[in-house]
Amino acid sequence: MSDDESSTGGCLCGGVRYVVRGKLRDVIGCHCSQCRRTSGHYVAATSAPEDRFSLTSSETLRWYSSSDRAQRGFCSRCGGNLFWKPLDATPARIGIMAGTLDAPTHLRMQQHIFVGDKSDYYSIEDGLPQSAAWPD
């Protein structure tokens, strides 16, 4: 995807829709306990600078402060887990749950983070890099 193309996505019920201009970061799998609890498994997310992100429908979007460092955006009607936004990122970025993107995404899994916090019912065997916390 080139810098002048865009990606779109949204939640299951359509109450939240968005567009991102330009390239998205490849997908990172986060296995931390917060991501697991908000998604029911681990989170697969991409991200983009917030100034290239815009909501086209936000009727049901709600934000939850999951820690003193980040907020999570979800749909209040269908429960869709949509966004993760760090409060102190410079420049501002927004994490976007990869499963909410409209296909084709042209993205690939890049790595796994917080694997030291993953649950015990699955293993990671795709050969991608793994980090116990945030990568350096």
C-alpha contacts under 8 A as a table, 3 or more apart, distances in Angstrom:
res1	aa1	res2	aa2	distance
1	M	5	E	6.37
1	M	22	G	7.45
1	M	23	K	6.12
1	M	106	H	6.90
2	S	5	E	5.52
2	S	22	G	6.31
2	S	23	K	6.30
3	D	6	S	7.89
3	D	21	R	7.22
3	D	22	G	3.97
3	D	23	K	5.48
4	D	21	R	6.76
4	D	22	G	5.37
5	E	21	R	6.11
5	E	22	G	5.27
5	E	23	K	7.47
6	S	19	V	6.70
6	S	20	V	5.40
6	S	21	R	4.24
6	S	22	G	5.31
6	S	23	K	7.43
7	S	19	V	5.62
7	S	20	V	5.15
7	S	21	R	6.53
7	S	22	G	7.61
7	S	101	L	7.17
7	S	102	D	7.26
7	S	105	T	7.35
8	T	17	R	7.40
8	T	18	Y	5.64
8	T	19	V	4.39
8	T	20	V	6.34
8	T	101	L	5.94
8	T	102	D	5.72
9	G	17	R	5.69
9	G	18	Y	5.51
9	G	19	V	6.63
9	G	100	T	5.38
9	G	101	L	4.11
9	G	102	D	4.90
10	G	14	G	6.12
10	G	15	G	7.72
10	G	16	V	5.30
10	G	17	R	4.13
10	G	18	Y	6.05
10	G	82	L	7.47
10	G	100	T	5.35
10	G	101	L	6.60
10	G	102	D	7.70
11	C	14	G	5.37
11	C	15	G	6.71
11	C	16	V	5.65
11	C	17	R	6.80
11	C	75	C	6.80
11	C	78	C	7.47
11	C	80	G	5.41
11	C	81	N	7.74
11	C	82	L	6.96
11	C	100	T	6.10
12	L	78	C	6.42
12	L	80	G	6.51
13	C	16	V	7.83
13	C	77	R	7.39
13	C	78	C	5.96
14	G	17	R	6.30
14	G	57	S	7.94
15	G	57	S	6.32
15	G	58	S	6.16
15	G	59	E	5.58
15	G	60	T	5.21
15	G	61	L	7.32
15	G	75	C	6.99
15	G	77	R	7.49
16	V	55	L	7.44
16	V	56	T	7.51
16	V	57	S	4.97
16	V	58	S	4.65
16	V	59	E	6.51
16	V	60	T	6.18
16	V	61	L	6.03
16	V	75	C	6.66
17	R	55	L	5.95
17	R	56	T	5.34
17	R	57	S	4.85
17	R	58	S	6.66
18	Y	53	F	7.27
18	Y	54	S	5.69
18	Y	55	L	4.24
18	Y	56	T	5.09
18	Y	57	S	6.80
19	V	53	F	5.97
19	V	54	S	5.53
19	V	55	L	6.40
19	V	56	T	6.94
20	V	24	L	7.96
20	V	48	A	7.52
20	V	52	R	5.54
20	V	53	F	4.51
20	V	54	S	6.50
21	R	52	R	5.21
21	R	53	F	6.63
22	G	52	R	7.28
23	K	48	A	7.63
24	L	46	T	6.40
24	L	47	S	5.92
24	L	48	A	5.56
24	L	107	L	7.81
25	R	46	T	5.36
25	R	47	S	5.48
25	R	48	A	6.58
25	R	107	L	7.81
26	D	46	T	5.76
26	D	47	S	7.94
26	D	107	L	5.35
26	D	108	R	5.53
26	D	109	M	6.07
26	D	110	Q	5.77
27	V	44	A	6.05
27	V	45	A	5.16
27	V	46	T	4.63
27	V	98	A	6.94
27	V	107	L	6.69
27	V	108	R	5.93
27	V	109	M	4.59
27	V	110	Q	5.49
27	V	111	Q	7.35
28	I	44	A	5.61
28	I	45	A	5.48
28	I	46	T	6.44
28	I	109	M	6.03
28	I	110	Q	5.57
28	I	111	Q	5.17
28	I	112	H	5.68
28	I	113	I	7.16
29	G	42	Y	6.62
29	G	43	V	5.54
29	G	44	A	4.41
29	G	45	A	6.49
29	G	109	M	7.47
29	G	110	Q	7.99
29	G	111	Q	6.27
29	G	112	H	4.52
29	G	113	I	6.15
30	C	35	C	6.66
30	C	42	Y	5.81
30	C	43	V	5.19
30	C	44	A	6.43
30	C	45	A	7.76
30	C	112	H	5.87
30	C	113	I	4.93
30	C	114	F	5.99
30	C	115	V	7.50
31	H	35	C	6.48
31	H	36	R	6.34
31	H	41	H	7.89
31	H	42	Y	4.90
31	H	43	V	6.71
31	H	112	H	7.33
31	H	113	I	6.24
31	H	114	F	5.21
31	H	115	V	5.52
31	H	116	G	7.99
31	H	117	D	6.21
31	H	118	K	4.85
31	H	119	S	7.75
32	C	35	C	5.47
32	C	36	R	6.24
32	C	42	Y	7.44
32	C	113	I	7.75
32	C	114	F	5.26
32	C	115	V	7.16
32	C	116	G	8.00
32	C	117	D	5.19
32	C	118	K	6.05
33	S	36	R	4.99
33	S	37	R	6.06
33	S	117	D	6.38
33	S	118	K	7.02
34	Q	37	R	5.15
34	Q	38	T	6.25
34	Q	66	S	7.80
35	C	38	T	5.22
35	C	39	S	6.08
35	C	41	H	7.58
35	C	42	Y	5.98
35	C	43	V	5.70
36	R	39	S	5.33
36	R	40	G	5.32
36	R	41	H	4.68
36	R	42	Y	4.75
36	R	43	V	6.69
37	R	40	G	5.48
37	R	41	H	7.19
38	T	81	N	6.88
39	S	42	Y	6.53
39	S	43	V	6.39
39	S	81	N	6.56
42	Y	118	K	7.92
43	V	97	M	7.01
44	A	97	M	6.00
44	A	98	A	5.72
44	A	99	G	7.41
45	A	95	G	6.23
45	A	96	I	5.38
45	A	97	M	4.31
45	A	98	A	4.77
45	A	99	G	7.91
46	T	95	G	5.76
46	T	96	I	5.27
46	T	97	M	6.36
46	T	98	A	5.81
47	S	93	R	6.79
47	S	94	I	5.52
47	S	95	G	4.23
47	S	96	I	5.46
48	A	52	R	6.89
48	A	53	F	7.14
48	A	93	R	5.65
48	A	94	I	5.75
48	A	95	G	6.80
48	A	96	I	7.91
49	P	52	R	5.67
49	P	53	F	6.98
49	P	91	P	7.03
49	P	92	A	5.97
49	P	93	R	4.30
49	P	94	I	6.34
50	E	53	F	5.10
50	E	54	S	7.92
50	E	92	A	5.46
50	E	93	R	4.65
50	E	94	I	5.53
51	D	54	S	7.77
51	D	92	A	7.60
51	D	93	R	7.99
53	F	94	I	7.90
55	L	58	S	6.28
58	S	61	L	5.11
60	T	75	C	5.24
60	T	76	S	5.25
60	T	77	R	6.24
61	L	73	G	6.56
61	L	74	F	5.72
61	L	75	C	4.81
61	L	76	S	6.22
62	R	73	G	5.67
62	R	74	F	5.53
62	R	75	C	6.15
62	R	76	S	6.21
63	W	71	Q	6.24
63	W	72	R	5.53
63	W	73	G	4.51
63	W	74	F	6.47
64	Y	71	Q	5.38
64	Y	72	R	5.18
64	Y	73	G	6.41
64	Y	74	F	7.95
65	S	68	D	7.08
65	S	70	A	6.16
65	S	71	Q	4.31
65	S	72	R	6.42
66	S	69	R	7.94
66	S	70	A	6.15
66	S	71	Q	5.56
66	S	72	R	6.56
67	S	70	A	5.53
67	S	71	Q	7.05
69	R	86	P	5.84
69	R	87	L	5.43
69	R	88	D	6.92
70	A	84	W	6.91
70	A	85	K	5.45
70	A	86	P	4.24
70	A	87	L	5.21
71	Q	84	W	5.86
71	Q	85	K	5.20
71	Q	86	P	6.49
71	Q	87	L	7.23
72	R	81	N	7.79
72	R	82	L	7.56
72	R	83	F	5.46
72	R	84	W	4.51
72	R	85	K	6.23
73	G	81	N	6.58
73	G	82	L	5.55
73	G	83	F	4.64
73	G	84	W	6.27
73	G	85	K	7.90
74	F	79	G	6.19
74	F	80	G	5.40
74	F	81	N	4.66
74	F	82	L	5.24
74	F	83	F	6.81
75	C	78	C	5.82
75	C	79	G	4.93
75	C	80	G	5.08
75	C	81	N	6.86
75	C	82	L	7.46
76	S	79	G	5.54
76	S	80	G	7.80
81	N	97	M	7.06
82	L	96	I	5.97
82	L	97	M	5.28
82	L	100	T	6.61
83	F	94	I	6.78
83	F	95	G	5.37
83	F	96	I	4.72
83	F	97	M	6.00
84	W	94	I	6.04
84	W	95	G	4.66
84	W	96	I	6.50
84	W	97	M	7.95
85	K	93	R	6.69
85	K	94	I	4.83
85	K	95	G	5.91
86	P	89	A	5.82
86	P	92	A	7.82
86	P	93	R	7.14
86	P	94	I	7.19
88	D	92	A	7.53
89	A	92	A	4.94
89	A	93	R	6.40
90	T	93	R	7.61
96	I	100	T	7.58
97	M	100	T	5.70
97	M	101	L	7.51
98	A	101	L	5.62
101	L	105	T	6.73
102	D	105	T	6.70
109	M	128	L	7.95
110	Q	128	L	6.71
110	Q	129	P	7.56
111	Q	128	L	5.29
111	Q	129	P	4.94
111	Q	130	Q	5.94
112	H	115	V	6.65
112	H	128	L	7.09
112	H	129	P	6.31
112	H	130	Q	4.75
112	H	131	S	6.31
113	I	130	Q	5.85
113	I	131	S	4.77
113	I	132	A	6.05
113	I	133	A	5.62
113	I	134	W	6.07
113	I	135	P	7.08
114	F	117	D	5.52
114	F	118	K	6.87
114	F	130	Q	7.99
114	F	131	S	5.96
114	F	132	A	4.53
114	F	133	A	4.26
114	F	134	W	6.71
115	V	118	K	5.06
115	V	130	Q	6.65
115	V	131	S	6.12
115	V	132	A	4.95
115	V	133	A	7.10
116	G	131	S	7.77
116	G	132	A	4.70
116	G	133	A	7.21
117	D	132	A	7.51
119	S	122	Y	6.90
120	D	123	S	7.59
124	I	127	G	7.86
125	E	128	L	7.96
131	S	134	W	6.66
131	S	135	P	5.93
